[in-house]
Amino acid sequence: MNKNSHEWRIHILAFVLTMIAELIGTKRFDLGFTAFSLFPMLYVLIFGGIMGAAKVLPKEMMEEASPFIGISVLLLTAKVGSTIGPNLGNVIKAGPALLLQEFGNLGTAVFAMPIAILVFHMGRACIGSSFSNSREGSLAVVASRYGLDSEEGMGVMGSYITGTVLGTLFYGIMVSALAPTGIFHPYALAMACGTGSASMMSASLGAVIDAFPTMAEELTAYAATSNMLTSVDGLYMSLFIALPMCEWMYKKLTANNKHYKDGVPVGKAEKKGEE
């Protein structure tokens, strides 16, 4: 079968799976102590994973589908960029607390990079998976800087899929456990809900509102503003601070490390040398 035929099959399959997922719609689950929602995007990922595992899709078709991810991310990058200009006024009005909280996202690199390198001996994929919480804006940053076919691209895509599948459930349970402790102010919890992901925000905000029902409107406003700011200044934070920091950490942690040779995990380096 020629290449053009495969491409048509890719487009048709993507359209059919998207329509099925949209027909299923968003499903909300209330477990009493927490609540979370499943979004159509998750269903498509599950359908694709099942079809790939069952070898319903030929390998050639999956390989030819890879470049379309980059094309889709270009559209996503344009969408993310279009939200920045109109919201600059809101960013300025938000105040230092909401603006400075973005530095907290650097914690993903500070905690995750050493574990990825010193414990799991990962390659450069750990840069893509550790510099942020790997949501849509992160895909756009990695795609434009490294390309999604790179190791960094595979890292961010892996974390993106993991976050989509498990993120909403994790956020809902974590916030449900933290809210009753009284360690954090309700506003701080609401601000932390704004991770740049609508699904994660919905899951975690629902848990905060359940703990503080009389403050529902204020908490929703803080969470929504934080979520918007993460999409705006978070893009620049990732591009100019988080990624360079991860690059620096990768060089430092792999230097003089017996599990790495010239910045490449030993197993991969040997395999590359044999080729």
C-alpha positions as CSV (number, residue, x, y, z in Angstrom):
1,M,0.0,0.0,0.0
2,N,1.4,3.4,-1.0
3,K,2.2,6.2,1.4
4,N,-0.7,8.4,0.4
5,S,-3.1,5.6,1.2
6,H,-1.6,5.2,4.7
7,E,-2.0,9.0,5.3
8,W,-5.7,8.9,4.4
9,R,-6.2,6.0,6.8
10,I,-4.4,8.0,9.5
11,H,-6.8,11.0,9.0
12,I,-9.9,8.9,8.8
13,L,-8.9,6.9,11.9
14,A,-8.1,10.1,13.9
15,F,-11.5,11.6,12.9
16,V,-13.5,8.4,13.8
17,L,-11.7,8.1,17.2
18,T,-12.3,11.8,17.9
19,M,-16.0,11.5,17.1
20,I,-16.4,8.4,19.3
21,A,-14.6,10.2,22.2
22,E,-16.7,13.3,21.8
23,L,-19.9,11.3,21.8
24,I,-18.9,9.7,25.1
25,G,-18.2,13.1,26.5
26,T,-16.8,14.2,29.8
27,K,-17.6,11.8,32.7
28,R,-17.3,13.0,36.3
29,F,-16.8,10.5,39.1
30,D,-17.5,11.4,42.8
31,L,-15.7,9.1,45.2
32,G,-16.9,10.9,48.3
33,F,-13.4,12.0,49.5
34,T,-12.5,13.3,46.1
35,A,-13.8,13.8,42.6
36,F,-12.3,13.6,39.2
37,S,-13.3,13.9,35.5
38,L,-12.4,11.9,32.4
39,F,-12.1,13.9,29.2
40,P,-12.5,12.9,25.6
41,M,-8.8,13.2,24.9
42,L,-8.1,10.4,27.4
43,Y,-10.4,8.0,25.6
44,V,-8.6,8.6,22.3
45,L,-5.2,7.8,24.0
46,I,-6.7,4.6,25.5
47,F,-8.2,3.6,22.1
48,G,-4.9,4.2,20.4
49,G,-3.0,2.3,23.0
50,I,-5.3,-0.7,22.8
51,M,-5.1,-0.7,19.0
52,G,-1.3,-0.5,19.0
53,A,-0.9,-3.2,21.6
54,A,-3.3,-5.5,19.7
55,K,-1.3,-4.7,16.5
56,V,-4.4,-3.6,14.7
57,L,-2.4,-0.7,13.2
58,P,0.6,-1.6,11.0
59,K,4.0,-0.3,12.1
60,E,4.4,1.7,8.9
61,M,1.2,3.6,9.6
62,M,2.2,4.5,13.2
63,E,5.6,5.7,11.9
64,E,4.0,7.8,9.3
65,A,1.6,9.3,11.9
66,S,4.5,10.7,14.0
67,P,5.1,13.8,11.9
68,F,1.5,14.8,12.2
69,I,2.1,15.3,15.9
70,G,4.5,18.1,15.1
71,I,2.0,19.7,12.7
72,S,-0.7,19.6,15.4
73,V,1.6,21.1,18.0
74,L,2.2,24.0,15.6
75,L,-1.5,24.8,15.8
76,L,-1.4,24.4,19.5
77,T,1.6,26.8,19.7
78,A,-0.4,29.4,17.8
79,K,-3.4,29.0,20.1
80,V,-1.2,29.3,23.2
81,G,0.5,32.4,21.8
82,S,-2.8,34.0,21.0
83,T,-3.8,33.9,24.7
84,I,-0.8,35.8,25.9
85,G,-1.4,39.3,24.4
86,P,-5.0,39.7,25.5
87,N,-4.2,38.6,29.0
88,L,-1.2,40.7,29.8
89,G,-3.3,43.2,31.6
90,N,-4.7,40.4,33.8
91,V,-1.2,39.1,34.5
92,I,-0.1,42.5,35.8
93,K,-3.3,42.9,37.9
94,A,-2.9,39.5,39.5
95,G,-0.3,40.7,41.9
96,P,3.1,39.2,43.0
97,A,1.8,36.1,44.7
98,L,0.1,34.7,41.6
99,L,3.0,35.8,39.4
100,L,5.8,34.4,41.6
101,Q,4.1,31.1,42.1
102,E,5.3,30.1,38.7
103,F,8.8,29.6,40.2
104,G,7.3,26.7,42.1
105,N,7.0,24.8,38.8
106,L,10.8,24.6,38.8
107,G,10.4,22.0,41.6
108,T,9.6,19.4,38.9
109,A,13.2,19.8,37.7
110,V,14.8,20.1,41.2
111,F,13.1,16.9,42.4
112,A,12.7,14.8,39.2
113,M,16.0,15.3,37.4
114,P,18.3,13.8,40.1
115,I,16.0,10.8,40.4
116,A,15.8,10.3,36.7
117,I,19.6,10.4,36.3
118,L,21.0,9.0,39.5
119,V,18.3,6.3,40.1
120,F,16.9,5.4,36.7
121,H,19.9,6.4,34.5
122,M,17.7,8.0,31.9
123,G,19.0,9.8,28.8
124,R,18.0,13.2,27.5
125,A,14.4,12.2,27.7
126,C,14.5,13.2,31.3
127,I,14.9,16.8,30.2
128,G,11.6,16.8,28.4
129,S,9.8,14.9,31.1
130,S,11.2,17.0,34.1
131,F,11.3,20.6,33.1
132,S,7.5,21.1,33.7
133,N,4.3,19.2,34.4
134,S,4.2,18.4,30.7
135,R,0.9,19.9,29.6
136,E,0.0,21.5,26.2
137,G,2.3,24.5,26.5
138,S,5.2,22.2,27.4
139,L,4.6,20.2,24.2
140,A,4.8,23.4,22.2
141,V,8.1,24.5,23.8
142,V,9.8,21.1,23.3
143,A,8.4,20.7,19.7
144,S,9.8,24.1,18.7
145,R,13.2,23.7,20.4
146,Y,14.0,20.0,20.0
147,G,11.3,18.4,17.9
148,L,8.9,15.8,19.2
149,D,10.9,13.0,17.4
150,S,13.9,13.8,19.7
151,E,14.6,12.1,23.1
152,E,13.4,15.3,24.8
153,G,10.2,15.1,22.7
154,M,9.7,11.4,23.7
155,G,10.2,12.5,27.4
156,V,7.6,15.2,27.3
157,M,5.1,13.1,25.4
158,G,5.5,10.3,27.9
159,S,4.9,12.6,30.8
160,Y,2.0,14.2,29.0
161,I,0.2,10.9,28.5
162,T,0.9,9.8,32.1
163,G,-0.5,13.1,33.3
164,T,-3.6,12.8,31.2
165,V,-4.2,9.2,32.4
166,L,-3.3,9.6,36.1
167,G,-3.0,13.3,36.7
168,T,-6.6,14.1,37.5
169,L,-7.0,11.3,39.9
170,F,-3.6,12.1,41.6
171,Y,-4.5,15.8,42.0
172,G,-7.9,15.1,43.3
173,I,-6.6,12.7,46.0
174,M,-3.6,14.8,46.9
175,V,-5.7,18.0,47.4
176,S,-8.4,16.0,49.3
177,A,-5.7,14.9,51.7
178,L,-4.0,18.3,52.1
179,A,-7.1,20.5,52.5
180,P,-8.2,19.3,56.0
181,T,-4.8,19.6,57.5
182,G,-4.9,23.4,57.7
183,I,-1.3,23.7,56.6
184,F,-2.2,25.8,53.6
185,H,-4.6,28.7,53.2
186,P,-7.6,27.9,51.0
187,Y,-6.4,30.6,48.6
188,A,-3.0,29.0,48.3
189,L,-4.6,25.6,47.6
190,A,-6.8,27.2,44.9
191,M,-3.8,28.9,43.3
192,A,-2.0,25.6,43.2
193,C,-4.9,24.1,41.3
194,G,-4.0,26.2,38.3
195,T,-1.4,23.9,36.6
196,G,-2.3,24.9,33.0
197,S,-4.5,21.8,32.6
198,A,-8.3,22.1,32.7
199,S,-8.8,18.5,33.7
200,M,-6.3,18.7,36.6
201,M,-7.6,22.0,37.7
202,S,-11.2,20.7,37.8
203,A,-10.3,17.7,39.8
204,S,-8.2,19.5,42.4
205,L,-10.5,22.6,42.6
206,G,-13.5,20.3,43.3
207,A,-11.7,18.9,46.3
208,V,-10.8,22.3,47.6
209,I,-14.4,23.6,47.2
210,D,-15.7,20.5,48.9
211,A,-13.4,21.3,51.9
212,F,-14.4,25.0,51.9
213,P,-17.9,25.3,50.4
214,T,-18.6,28.8,51.6
215,M,-15.6,30.2,49.6
216,A,-16.5,28.5,46.3
217,E,-16.6,31.7,44.2
218,E,-13.3,33.1,45.5
219,L,-11.5,29.8,45.2
220,T,-12.8,29.3,41.6
221,A,-11.6,32.8,40.7
222,Y,-8.1,32.2,42.2
223,A,-7.8,28.8,40.5
224,A,-9.0,30.1,37.1
225,T,-6.6,33.1,37.2
226,S,-3.7,30.9,38.2
227,N,-4.5,28.5,35.4
228,M,-4.5,31.3,32.9
229,L,-1.2,32.7,34.2
230,T,0.4,29.3,34.0
231,S,-0.5,29.2,30.3
232,V,0.9,32.8,29.8
233,D,4.0,33.4,31.9
234,G,4.6,29.6,32.4
235,L,5.5,29.4,28.7
236,Y,8.4,31.9,29.1
237,M,9.4,30.4,32.5
238,S,9.8,27.0,30.8
239,L,11.6,28.4,27.7
240,F,14.1,30.7,29.4
241,I,14.6,29.3,32.9
242,A,13.4,25.7,33.3
243,L,14.8,24.2,30.2
244,P,18.3,25.8,30.5
245,M,18.3,24.8,34.1
246,C,17.5,21.2,33.1
247,E,20.2,21.2,30.5
248,W,22.7,22.4,33.1
249,M,21.6,19.8,35.6
250,Y,21.9,17.1,33.0
251,K,25.5,18.0,32.2
252,K,26.5,18.3,35.9
253,L,24.8,15.0,37.0
254,T,26.1,12.9,34.1
255,A,29.6,14.2,34.2
256,N,32.0,11.7,35.9
257,N,29.0,9.4,36.3
258,K,30.0,5.7,35.6
259,H,26.5,5.1,34.1
260,Y,27.1,7.7,31.4
261,K,29.6,8.1,28.6
262,D,29.8,11.6,27.0
263,G,26.3,12.4,28.4
264,V,24.7,9.2,27.0
265,P,23.7,6.2,29.2
266,V,26.3,3.5,28.9
267,G,24.0,0.9,27.3
268,K,22.9,3.3,24.6
269,A,26.4,4.6,24.1
270,E,27.7,1.0,23.5
271,K,24.8,0.2,21.2
272,K,25.4,3.4,19.2
273,G,29.1,2.5,18.9
274,E,28.3,-1.0,17.6
275,E,26.1,0.5,14.9
